Amino acid sequence: MSYVTRLGRLARLSPLPLFVAALAPVPASAYSEAGDHLTVTVHDAGSGADGTFEVDCHPARGSHPDPAGACAGLDRITRWGRDTFAPVPEGSVCTMLYGGPATAHVTGTWAGRPVDARFDRSNGCETARWDRFVPLLPGMGT
């Protein structure tokens, strides 16, 4: 048996391709024509960032101040098989650094999944989660 044949068999038996595939961004073909619509409501963010905004992606459009940036940011953090909008896991160890009074609520559909996510900046974990979603959510200058 040749080296190439053995290497091919090893690759098929290894969980590494599955692991790598799980980290890959969702292909554009996974988005549906009827999906990828989000409503973002922001409170207490200041600097004119408060309000309710609509975002449609693929193609990017809507009343959001930066629909193309919001869609591109979501595409970057979306991973196949993972909930892009998942909350901070229960029991997480977080710094008690308050990030301000801003809150946000995002609803709609993303990558074929329903979205109903709430965001705040009550501690380091929540602030980091918020910051991952900029520019869908307003940057708070941190």
Number of C-alpha atoms within 10 A of each C-alpha: 5 7 7 9 10 10 11 11 10 11 12 11 10 10 10 11 11 11 10 9 13 14 14 15 14 18 12 10 9 10 17 14 12 9 17 22 24 23 20 21 18 22 15 14 18 12 8 8 17 18 13 15 17 18 23 24 23 16 12 17 17 17 12 22 16 17 21 20 15 22 22 16 16 22 18 13 16 19 18 15 11 11 14 18 20 12 13 13 8 6 6 8 9 13 12 10 13 13 18 14 12 20 18 21 17 21 16 19 19 22 24 14 14 16 21 14 15 17 20 21 21 17 16 16 21 20 22 16 18 24 18 16 19 15 20 25 24 22 14 17 5 7
